[in-house]
């Protein structure tokens, strides 16, 4: 990105029968948002026109055929498809899933080509997106395949950050999926993200136990003593500020999380239930560890209120500001580390 240019913010529209288009349009109905970024929505003129008319949202947009043609100071819409989708608000249809994936694939392709700088994804339905060509449980797994790096599902606010050792894995399979290699990889990924994306020089990371009460010395399972503790000790001895495992049931209620820069939960609900309870509406889902920045709101398609102009777009707006902030932090981090390397070469 050239100095002085607005960040080009790519947006995939998610499930057309959900609230994705509504939260996008409500966000950019406020023209002041164009001071912070240049939005590039991957959908079609006709789709956006239908949604804004149905929802009664006043917004002007600039239709383009290619993301590289996006204009600063405008809300840009890339025409990914020509046909007019059959939109049925509140219904999880196969057609809606098809267009959600078309939008996502086009946005990711533009991201890989540097036609956009960051990606914010509106919510999808994990069931109706499944096809022979797209067999992923969610955004994170698809992005992990398409972009370089080690992906980490990282739920973030300014004062609470929770990563997951296992994300879209059945609860019964989660303990078996956790092994020393996975733990080391996720800890290093979360540490690097905290340093590079959030400007925390010496991050402190807490790991939650796999079993209730972290196993109670083997009374309620051996995984914590046999898998988690040895790796935590090993990494601590190597200089990492890694602590735990902590019993998950009391960790958040006692405000223990405030002593750490981030928490690694063993499985999906162990991390997301406390995160959404403490931060709902302000939280952002960030895919850390990848070569590009992707964020999304902390909620789903909300079919029950789709098409009713009742959706709250605050989490989507937070996702935008978080993506912009992380992009800027990465630029600064690269400049600082590159300058440091140059100084070391001069000294030699």
N, C-alpha and C positions, 0 to 999 in steps of 0.2 A: 504493500500500500504506500502511495506517495505521501510525503509529508504535507500536512495541511488538508488532506482530503478527508471527507466524512467516511467513517467506517461503513462498508457495505454489509448490511445485515440481511442474510438470506432467511426466508421463513417458509417452512413447509406447512400446509394448511391442515393436516390431520384428517380426521373423519368428517366428511362434509355434512353428515347427519347429526354431528355433535356440536359443541360450542366453539370449535377451533376458529372458524371464520369470524364469529362474533367477537371473541376476545382480541383477535388481530385488528379488526376494523375499529373497535372501540378504542384501542390503544392509539391508533394513528388518526383517529378523528380529531385528536388533540394535535394540531399542527406544530406545536412546540417540540414534539418528539423528533421532528425532522432536523432540529438543531443538533441532535445527538448522533444521528445515524441516517443512512439512506436505506430505507426498507425495500427489499426485493422479494415479493411474494410469488411463490411458484404455484400457479393455478391456471386460470383463464379469465379474460375480461368478462365473459358472460356469467361465469360462476360467481365472481365477486359482485357483479351487478345484481344478480338475483339475490344474493345474501344480504347486501346492503339495503335493497328495496324491501325485502321481507322483514328485516329487523328495524327498518326506519332509521338507519345510521347515515348521517350526512358526511360523505368523504369523496374527494376527487382522487383519481389515480391515473397513472400513465402506463398504458399498455405497451409492452415491448416483446420482441420475439426471442431475445437473448439477454442473459443477465449482464453481459458486458456493456449493454446499451443503457443501463440504468442511469437516471439523472439525479444528481443531488437536489435536495429541496422538493422532491416529489415522492409519493408512494407509488412504487413501480410494481407492475404485475406482469410476470413472464407467462406467455401463453403456452403452457405445456401441452394442453389438449384443445382440439377444435370443437368436438361435440359438446352437447349440453347435458351434463349429468342429471339423472333423476334424483332430486334431493327429497328425502323423506325424514324430516327432523325427528329425532328420537328413536329411529329404527337402525339396528346394526346390520345393514345390508351388505351383500357381497360387492355390489357396485361401489359403495362408499369406500370399502376397503381397497378396491382397485385404484381409485383415484388418490387415496391417501398415499399409497406406495409410489404412484407415478410422480406425485409432488415431491416426496422424499428423495427418490432416486435422482430426479432432475436437480434438486437443491444440492445433494451430496456431490454430484458430478461438477456443478458450478464451483463448489467449495474446493474440490481437488484441483480445479483449473485456476484457482485464485481469482475467479470472477466475482466472488463474494468473500468477505473476510471471516465471518462467523456465521453460525447456523443456530436458529431458534426453531424448535419443532413444536407444533400444536399437537394435542393429544390424539392418539390412535386407539383403535380397538384391537387388542392382541389376537382376537379370534378371527375377525373377518379380513385380516390382512394376509392370512395364510394361503399360499398357492405353491405350485411346483417350483416357481421361480423365486419365491420369497418365503423361506421357512425359518423365520427368526422369532423368538418370543418377544422381541421389542426393539426399540431404537438402538439401545446400547450394543446389542450383539451384532446388528447390521453394521453399525459404524465401526466396530472393532475389526470387522472384516475389510471394510473399505478404506480405512485410514491407518496410518502407521502408529505404533505404540502399544502399550498395555492398558486396556480400558478399565476404568473403575467407575462404578455408579456412585456418585458423590452428591449427597443432598446437603445444600448449603444455605445459610443465612449469614448475616454479618457476625453473629455470636454463637452459632451452632453449626457444626459440620460433621456429617456422619457418612462414612464410606461403608461398603459392603464387601465382606469376604466372598460370599456367594449371593447372587442376585435373583434371577428368575429360575430358581431351582426348587423342586418340591421339598417341603420341610423334612420329609423322611430321608431325602437324599443329601441334605446339606452337610451333616456331620462327616459322611464318607467322602465328600468333595473337598473337605478342608485338610490340607497336608502341609508339611513344612515349606515346600516350594511355593505354594499358593500364598501362604502367610508372608513369607519374605518378599514376594513380588508385590503384593498389595500394600505392605507397609512402605516399601521403597517408592511405589507409585504415589501414595498419599503424601509422603514426605516431599517428594519432588514437586507435586502440585501445590502444596502449601508454600513452598519456597518460591516457585516460578510464577504461580497464578495468583497468590494472595500476599506475597511479600513477607512471609514469616521466615526468618533466617534459621532459627533452631527449633523446629516444630516438635511439640510434645504430643504423642499419640497414645490413646488408651484403647485396649482391646477388650471387648465384652466376652464373657464366658460362653461356651457352647451349650452347656447344660444348666439347669436351675442351680443357683448358688455356686456356679462354676464347678459343679460336680461334688461339692462337699467332701473333698479328699477321697474321691472314688466311690462314695456311697450312692451318688446319682450319676454314674457314668465316669469313664476314665479319659475321655477325649481331652479335657482341659489339662489334666496332669501329664498325659502322654504326648499330646500334640502341641497345644498352645504354649504351656509354660516353658518347655525347653527352647523353643524358637525365640520367645520373648527374652529369655535369659541370654541366649547366644547373641541376639541383636543388641541388647543392652550392654553386654561386655564389649561389643565392637564399637560402642559410642553412640548408638541410636537412643533417642529419648522415647523409649517404648515401654509401656507399663500394662500390668494386668496379669491374668484375666480378671475382670470385675463382674460380680453378679449383676445381670442386666435389670433385675426387678427393682433394685434400690438405687442404681447408679444415677438415674435422671431425677427421681423424686428428692434425692438428697443434694441436688445441685452439684454432684461430683463432676459432671461434664464440664463445668465452668473452669476447672483446673487444667484443661487440655485444649490444644488447638484443633484436634479432630478426634473422632472416635471411629473405630472399625467394629462393626457389628458382624456377628457370625452368619446371619441369614436375613433375608428381606424384611420380614415383619418385625424382627427384633430391633432393627434400625428405623424403619419407616413409621411404625406406630408412635414412638416417642417424638420423632421429628415432626410429623404432621400434627400431633397434639400440641406441641410447643410452638410451632411455626406456621400453621396453616394459613395460606393467603400471602405469606411473605417468603415462603420457601422456593428454592430453585433446584431442579435436577440437572446436575452438571456431569457430563461424561469426561472425567479427568484422564490424564495419561496418554491422550492421543495428540497427533500432530496438529490438529485443528480444534477450534473451540466450538462446542455444542452445548446449549442449555435448553431447558423446557420448563413449563410451569409444573407445580407439584400436585396437579390434579388430573383427572381423566376426562373422558368425553362428555360426561354429565348429560346423558341423553334425556334425563327427566326434566331438564329445563331448556333443552335445545330448541331454538326457534322462538323463544318467548321473550327475548331481550332482557333476561334476568341474570346473565352470567357476569361474575366479577372478574375483571381483567387485571387485577392488581398483581397476581402471581406471574402472569405473562409479561407484564411490564418489568417486574423484578428480574425475570429471566433475560430480558433485553439488556438492562443495565448491568447485570452480572456478566453477560457475555462481553459487553464493551469494556468493562473494567478488567476482566481477565485478559482480553486481547492487548490492552494497553500495558498491563503488568508484564506480560510475556515480552513485549517489545522492549520494555525497560530492562528486564532481566537479561535478555540477549545482549543489549548494549553494554550492560555492566560486566557481564562475564566475558564478552569479546574484548573489551578494553583491558580487563584483568589479564587475559591470555596474552595480549599484545605487550603489556608491561613486563610480564614474565619472560617473553622472548627477547625484549630489549636488554633485560638484566643479564641474560645468558651471554 
